[in-house]
Structures are given as C-alpha cells and as structure tokens.
Amino acid sequence: MAKKNNNIFYDQEADVLAMSLKKGAEEEFVEIAPNVNVELNKKGDVIGIEILEASKTLKPFLRGLSLQSASS
C-alpha cells in the first residue's frame, strides 16, 4: 500500500521513497549515491529525490537518529 503526505510518497511494496520538490516533468535523473537519485527537469533544475530500497538505504541514518534522541 502506498502512503502519500503532500510532497512525500512512499510505496511500501516497491520500497521507494519519493520527494517532490517542484512541479514538472522529469527529463533525467542523476544517481548521487547508491539507490539515491535526484530528478531533473529540462532546465536541469532539481524537481525531486527518489530513494530506492528505502528501508535498507535509510536504515543506518534512522538508527543514528534513534541513538541521538536516546542520548539527549
């Protein structure tokens, strides 16, 4: 089941987290890190960010947040 929150969309089945930053059609994307793509329009402006295998890709980051909040 997909969940949507204004400009953030998570597709649990595909495990993809997408963030829309600006309206427009995606012309191309650039992989800035493994499983992290920046979507660009015709002008080369960033219009979105897509994280593939989101639960796996974000796990180290989320674990760090848990440790920080526990020690605060």
Beta strands, then each sheet from edge to edge (+ up, - down):
strand 1: 2-5
strand 2: 8-11
strand 3: 16-20
strand 4: 28-33
strand 5: 36-40
strand 6: 46-51
sheet 1: 1+ 2- 3+ 6- 5+ 4-
end
